[in-house]
Amino acid sequence: MRLTVEGPHIASVECLCISCQKAARVLEALPGAEPILDVKGATPFVLHRKDCVAIVAGQEKLMSHRLTDGAGTRRVAASCCNTPVFLEMKGGHWLSLYAALWPKADRPVVELRTMIGERDDLPRDLPNLKTHSIGFYGRLFGAWVRMGFRNPRFPDSGELPLEGG
């Protein structure tokens, strides 16, 4: 499975929401999977416009995982190696690409942490947002404007087979 990404990213974030933590534990448990969560329990993502991401090989290997039946958020992994590729929110015009897809030397620098809730044990080296900020939503809206208010579709090849599921 291979993808290409063009243009600048919308944001580079660490998400600490309960859903990302729960999904990461499921995906990390797959055979041969690499760790997703960092030592803080955060999932690093690089957000890109959908029209700047192209699957160039192995689209048939992309499989989805949803935390619950009918959930609007899906996490997509390459079934050949159990590598998480992206998170997509229903109706979203962007993809949250798992930052581990980039070699460490090329990975965009994290700009903020989001969805930290009531945690007060996080480093103060960047903004720690309890939810999402107006500035964060502004970045997403600006990207959507530049896309001409389009929302390309990213298909998958079904549900990721999980043990016991």
C-alpha positions, 0 to 999 in steps of 0.5 A, spaced: 500 500 500 502 506 498 500 513 498 502 520 496 501 527 499 501 534 496 502 541 499 502 543 506 498 540 511 492 543 515 495 541 522 500 536 526 496 534 532 496 529 538 489 527 539 488 525 547 481 523 546 478 516 549 476 514 542 483 515 539 486 511 545 481 505 545 482 504 537 489 505 538 489 499 543 485 495 538 489 496 532 496 495 536 494 488 538 493 486 531 499 481 529 505 485 527 502 492 528 507 497 531 505 502 537 500 508 535 500 511 542 506 515 545 508 515 552 502 520 554 497 516 551 496 521 545 495 519 537 500 523 533 496 525 526 498 530 520 491 533 517 491 533 510 486 535 505 483 529 502 484 532 495 491 532 496 492 525 498 492 519 493 492 512 494 497 510 488 497 502 490 494 497 494 487 500 495 484 493 496 488 492 502 485 498 506 480 496 511 476 500 516 475 499 523 469 503 527 469 503 534 461 501 534 456 499 529 454 505 525 460 510 528 461 516 523 469 515 525 473 510 521 480 508 522 483 505 516 489 500 516 493 497 511 491 489 512 497 487 509 501 489 515 496 492 519 499 499 519 494 504 521 493 509 515 488 514 516 482 516 520 476 519 517 470 523 520 463 522 516 463 528 512 470 531 513 474 534 507 480 532 510 484 525 513 487 525 519 494 521 517 497 517 522 504 521 523 508 514 523 507 514 516 512 519 515 520 517 517 521 521 524 526 526 520 521 528 515 515 528 520 511 535 521 512 538 528 507 537 532 503 544 533 498 542 538 495 537 543 487 536 542 482 533 546 486 533 553 479 533 557 481 534 564 488 532 564 493 536 567 499 532 567 501 534 560 508 538 558 506 545 557 511 545 550 505 546 546 498 548 546 494 543 550 486 544 548 481 541 552 477 540 546 478 544 539 479 551 538 476 556 534 483 557 530 483 549 529 476 549 526 478 556 522 484 551 519 479 546 517 474 551 514 480 555 510 482 548 507 475 546 505 474 553 502 481 552 498 478 545 496 471 549 493 467 546 498 468 539 495 469 532 499 472 527 495 470 519 497 476 515 500 473 507 499 476 501 503 475 494 502 471 492 508 472 491 515 478 490 518 478 482 521 479 483 528 480 477 533 474 475 537 470 480 532 
